[in-house]
Amino acid sequence: MIKSILLAIDGSVYTDAVLKYGIHLANSFKAKLKVITVIDVRIFEWSVYLGVDGFAPVVPSSSYLEESRRLLDEKAEKVLNKCVEILKKEGIPFTAEKLEGSPVELICEQSRLADLVVLGARGEFAKWGTKLMGATIDAISRECIKPLFISPESYRPIRRILVPYDGSANSNRALPMAGYFAHSLGLPVTVFTVDNDLFHAKEIAEEGKKYLETYDIEVHTDVAKGNAEEQIVSFCAKAQFDLIIMGAYGQSRIRELILGSTTVQVMRKTDVPLVLVK
């Protein structure tokens, strides 16, 4: 099911964890890796645009733009070369490529020939604070049609999988992926349902369990009342799960714009890897 994994790296503090998770998954699934790093040329386009039409026009010199591009290219080359060295030692089949353009557009384009995309929850601006975090991954999570494995900053072995399930079409799409991960990695799964009617929640959770048991894996269930994203993140932390696999974007677009979807909130608040399935 997963034979081609795309790793998007940027040299940020998340790159090490992305690489480690990619190696672990490639070994477990007997999959091939494609590593890409993107030189974001939009900063050059923006600087020229602002220089022409900004309130206080300041056109960057050609030497400044050339030097900036050279430094970014040099950094991308070093990041890619380091990853290549590590992957060669691991003996995993892979390809590596440096690209120029919009990270969101290029990652989504490259994902067309991949079964899974692995990338960090945040990028190069993570150190500057939460307001600048996750803009790229937020856009990719909405535009990319392939499953996404979103890595936290630190790697840790995956031993237990949490599957939030509410019976909706979106959450149902995550069940086959959860079954595949659990079977391939030899791990137990817990189906977790949040509903103010606990009797109904138990029925829904049992539905998910019945499906997952066909993968010949160990399956548990648990339920809770309250806000879905808060309960998912809290339960994950308390029970010490190492991976969440869930369907992406189950709410209406209007509610998402006003309050943010469960997907977005879990993605922002959890500190474990998150697999989003559409």
N, C-alpha and C positions, 0 to 999 in steps of 0.2 A: 504493500500500500504506500509506504514511504521509501522511495529509492533515490530521490534527488532532493538534497537539502541546500537551500541558499542561505549563506551566512553574510549578513551585511555588517561590516566593521568600519569604525571611524577613528580608531586610536584613542577614544575616550576611556574613562575608568571602567566602562562596561565591556570593553573589547575582550579582556581576558576571560570573563565569565561566558560571553557569547561563544568564544572559541572552545572552551571546555565543554559546554553543553552540546555544541555542534559535534565535537569528537565523540562524546558519550552516545549521542543519538545515532551517529553514523555507524559506530561499532555495533550498537544494539539492533539497528534496522538493516545492517549490511548495505548502507546507502553511500552514494557518492556526494561529496561536498563541492559546491561552487562558492568561492569566496569573492566578494566584491567590496571595493571601497570607492566612494564617490567624492570627487573634488567638486564642491558646491560652487559653481561659477556664478551663481546668482549674486554673490556679494560684489562682483565686478560690475555686473549689469546695474545693480542698485546704486553703486557709487557714481557711475556715469549718469544715470537717470537723475539722481539728486543734484548732481553738479549742474545739470542743464536747467531743471525745472524747480529746484528747491527755493525756499524763501531767501536764503543767503547763498547764492551759487558759488560753489567752490569745486572746480573741475580737477580731479586727481591727476597728477602728472602721469605720463605714459610710463616713466621709469618706476613710479610707485606701484602701478598696476602690474607691471611685468615682474617686479620683485615679489610682490604678494603672491602672484600666481606661481612663481618659481618655488617659493617656500611651501605653499600648499601641496604642490606636486611632489616636492622632496619628502614632505611628511607622509603623504599617501604611499609613496614608494617604500619608505622605511617600515611603515605599518604592515604593508602587504608582504614585504620580504620576511619580516619577523614571523608572520603567520605561516608563510610557506615553509620556513625552517622547522617550525613546530610540527606541522602536518606531515612533513617528510619523515620525521623521526617516529611519528605515530604509525606510519605505513598505511595511511588511509588514501584511497583514490580521490583526487581533487583537481580542480582548476582554480586559478586565481586571476583576477582582472581588475585593473584600475580604470574607472570611468569618469567622465566629466558631464555635469549637468545638474538637474534638480534631483536630490536624493529620493524624494517621494516618487517622482515619475519613473526614475530608472529602476528603483527597487521593485515597484509594481510591474514594470515591463519585464525585468529579469525573472520575476516570480512566475511568469506564465509557463515556464518549462521546469518548474520545481514543484515538489509535493508538499514542502514545508519551508517556511521562511523563519530564520532565527535572527533576532536583532535585539539590541539593548533597549530597556525601558526609557532611557534618556540618552542624550548624546553629549557633544563637546561642551555645551553650555550648562551641564548639570551643576558644576561647582559654583555657578553664579546665583543659585537659588531657585525655588520652586516655580516662580513665574516664568522662567525661561526653559522649563523642563518639558520634554515630551512632545513638542510641537510636531516633529517629524513622525513619531510613532503614532500619534493621534490621527494624523492624516492618512498614514499607511493603513492603520487598522480599519478605516472606513472605506478606502479605495481598493485595497488589495483583496482579490477574491480567493486567495489561497489561505490555508491555515497558518496562523502566526504563532511562533513560540517567542514570547517576550521575556527576556532575561533580566533579572535584577542585577545589582552591581557585583554581588558576590556569588560564587558558585558553591553549591552544596549538593551532595549525592541525593538522588531522588529515590525515596523509599516508600512513600505513600501518596496516593493520588486522590484529590477531592474533585467531585463532579457536581456542581450546582445544577439542579434539574427541576423545572417547574411544569413539565408536560407540554410546553409550547413547541412550535415547529423549530424555532431557533435553538432551544436547548436540546431538542431531540437530535439535531444534526451533530451535536457533540458526542453522543453516545458511541457511535462506531469508532471515532478517534480515541475515546477513552478506553474502549475495549482493546483496540490495537496497541496502544501504548502499554496498558497493563499486561497484556499477554506477551508482548515482545520483551518487556523489561522484567517480567515475573513479579509484578507488584500488586498489592491489594488496592481496591477502589472503594470509596465511600460516596454514595449518592446522597446529596444534601438538598432538602426541599424547605423553602421558607414560605409559610402561608399562615394567615391568622386563624384559619380553621385547621387545627392539628390533625383531625381525623382525615380530612381531605389531603393534607400534606403527606401523611403516611401512605395513603393510597397511591399518590403520585410517585413517591420515593420507591415504593415496591414495584411500580411499573418499570422504572428505570433499572432497578436491580434485576428484575426478571429478564430484561433484554441483555444486560451485561453478562449474566451468568452463562449465556450461550458461548462466550469467549473462553470458557473454562478457567475462570479467574475467581479470586476471593472477593466477594462483594458485601459491603455493609451499607446500612442506611441510617440517617439521622434527620431530624426535623427541628424547626424552630419557628417562632412567631416574630414579627417585627419587620423592620426595613431590610429588604433583601441584600443590598450591598454591604450594609453594616454587619449583618449576621454572617454573611459569607466570609468576610475578612476576619471577623472575630473568631469564628469557629475554626477557620484555617490556622490561625495563630495559636489558639488554645490547644488544639488537637495535634499541632505540629506536623501539618501536611507539607510536602515538599514540591507539590505541583498542583495547579488548578487547571482543569480542562472544562471550558464552557462555551456555549453558543454566544455569538456576538450580536449585540444590538437588538434587543427584543421589544423595546418600547417604541411609541410613535415618535416621528421626527419632531413634532411640536413639543412633546414632553422632554425629549433629549435637549432641545435648544434652551428650554427654561430651567430644567433641573439637572440635566445630565443623565445618561442612561446608566443602568446597572453595570454594563460593560465598562464604561469610562470610569466609574467610581471604583470598581474593583481593581482596574488597571492602575489607577493612581495610588490606591491605598495599600495594596498587598506588597509584601516583600519577598514573595516566592515567585518562581516562574509561572507564567500564565499562557495557556494555549487557547487561542480564540479560533472558533470554527464557524464558518458561514454556510 
